[in-house]
Amino acid sequence: MEGSLTQILPGDWISGGYDFTIPGSHPQRTVTVTNPTVTLPVYCPQGGGSGGNIVINLPSATYIDSANNSNWLPTGDQNSVLSWEGAVQAPNLCGGQPMANQSGAIYSATTNTQGGANFRFKYRDPNAKGKGNVDCADPNWVPISQRNDAATCGASWSQTVTCQ
């Protein structure tokens, strides 16, 4: 997804998001996603500490998925500001030194998707990629020129996982 992040600095905005779809024929469903998080394990390549986890807490949400709808909710567009549910500023886990993440991230949530749903997630630290300290999840803060810019706030979706 995000690739190798070797320059995560304290205060960097790291954004996270998810989407889901219910495959096949199905009645209208109300889907609740509770306590979603994206967790990035980081280490300290230049010393300064033992590293730890950067946790992006995303808001709980309820979605109405109409009958037989196969669209991704809230959006399948990985470059849309709507695909980012939240962001956090990176804590100082390495005594002021850069943090690194090369092992990906973990998405976790509780859902009521009886019958199955496909979930995927993403995360982005634009500053670690040389694109400035941008909060991709805040539509009022992200400059229009960067809002749908794949180089700044675009991130590939993770592998899709089916939840029963």
C-alpha positions in Angstrom: 0.0 0.0 0.0 2.0 3.0 1.3 5.4 1.3 0.7 8.5 1.9 2.7 8.1 4.9 5.1 11.6 5.7 6.5 11.1 9.4 7.4 8.0 9.6 9.6 8.6 12.6 11.8 6.8 13.6 15.0 3.9 15.8 14.1 3.4 14.3 10.6 -0.2 13.9 9.6 -1.0 10.3 8.9 -4.4 9.7 7.4 -6.4 6.4 7.3 -9.5 5.2 5.6 -11.5 2.1 4.6 -14.3 1.1 2.4 -16.4 -2.0 1.9 -18.8 -3.7 -0.5 -21.4 -6.4 0.0 -21.0 -8.8 -3.0 -23.8 -10.5 -4.9 -27.6 -10.3 -4.4 -28.6 -9.1 -1.0 -31.5 -7.2 0.6 -30.9 -3.6 1.8 -28.7 -3.7 4.8 -27.7 -1.2 7.5 -24.0 -1.7 8.1 -22.4 -0.4 11.3 -18.6 -0.1 11.6 -17.6 0.4 15.2 -14.2 1.5 16.6 -12.2 1.2 13.3 -8.5 1.8 13.6 -5.4 1.7 11.4 -2.3 0.8 13.3 1.2 1.4 12.0 4.1 -0.4 13.8 7.2 1.8 13.7 10.8 1.4 14.7 13.7 3.8 15.2 16.3 3.3 12.5 18.5 6.1 13.9 18.0 5.3 17.6 16.3 7.4 20.1 13.8 4.9 21.4 12.2 1.5 20.9 9.4 2.7 18.5 5.9 1.5 19.0 2.6 1.9 17.3 0.9 4.9 15.6 -2.8 4.4 15.9 -5.3 6.3 13.7 -8.7 6.1 15.4 -11.4 6.4 12.8 -15.0 7.4 13.7 -17.7 4.7 14.0 -20.2 5.0 11.2 -23.5 3.6 9.9 -24.1 3.0 6.2 -27.2 2.0 4.3 -26.3 -0.4 1.5 -29.2 -0.7 -0.9 -30.4 -4.0 -2.2 -28.0 -5.6 -4.6 -25.6 -2.6 -4.5 -22.1 -3.6 -5.5 -20.5 -0.2 -5.1 -17.8 0.4 -2.5 -19.0 2.5 0.5 -18.3 5.3 1.4 -16.4 5.5 -1.9 -14.2 3.3 -4.0 -12.2 6.2 -5.4 -8.8 6.0 -3.6 -8.0 9.6 -4.6 -11.2 11.1 -3.2 -11.1 13.0 0.1 -14.2 10.9 1.0 -12.0 7.8 1.2 -10.2 9.2 4.3 -12.1 8.8 7.5 -9.5 10.2 10.0 -6.0 11.3 10.7 -3.5 11.6 13.6 -0.3 13.5 14.1 2.5 11.1 14.6 3.7 10.9 18.2 7.4 11.2 19.2 8.3 7.5 19.6 12.0 7.8 18.7 13.3 10.7 20.8 12.9 13.2 18.0 14.6 11.0 15.4 12.7 9.8 12.3 10.5 6.7 12.7 10.1 4.0 10.0 7.4 1.6 8.9 8.3 -1.1 6.5 5.8 -3.8 7.6 2.5 -2.2 6.5 -0.4 -1.6 8.8 -3.3 -3.3 10.6 -6.9 -2.4 10.1 -9.3 -3.4 12.9 -13.1 -2.8 13.4 -16.2 -4.4 14.7 -19.0 -4.8 12.1 -22.5 -6.3 11.8 -22.1 -7.7 8.3 -24.0 -11.0 8.6 -23.7 -12.7 5.3 -20.4 -11.2 4.4 -18.8 -8.0 3.3 -15.4 -7.2 1.6 -13.3 -4.6 3.4 -10.1 -2.9 2.5 -8.1 0.1 4.0 -5.3 2.5 3.3 -3.0 5.0 5.0 -0.8 7.9 3.9 1.9 10.2 5.3 2.4 12.8 2.6 5.3 14.4 4.5 7.3 11.1 4.5 6.9 11.1 0.7 8.1 14.7 0.3 4.6 16.2 -0.3 4.3 18.4 2.7 2.6 17.9 6.1 -1.0 17.4 4.8 -4.0 16.0 6.6 -5.7 14.2 3.8 -8.8 13.5 5.9 -9.8 17.1 6.4 -11.6 18.5 3.3 -11.4 22.0 4.7 -7.6 21.8 5.3 -6.3 20.0 2.2 -5.7 22.6 -0.6 -7.9 22.0 -3.6 -4.8 21.4 -5.7 -3.8 18.5 -3.5 -7.2 17.1 -2.6 -7.5 14.6 -5.5 -3.8 14.6 -6.3 -2.6 10.9 -6.2 1.0 12.0 -5.4 -0.1 13.8 -2.2 -3.2 12.1 -0.9 -3.5 9.0 -3.0 -2.8 5.6 -1.6 -3.5 2.2 -2.9 -6.1 0.0 -1.1 -5.0 -3.0 0.8 -5.8 -6.5 -0.1 -9.5 -7.1 0.2 -10.6 -9.2 3.2 -14.0 -10.9 3.5 -15.7 -10.5 6.9 -18.6 -12.9 7.8 
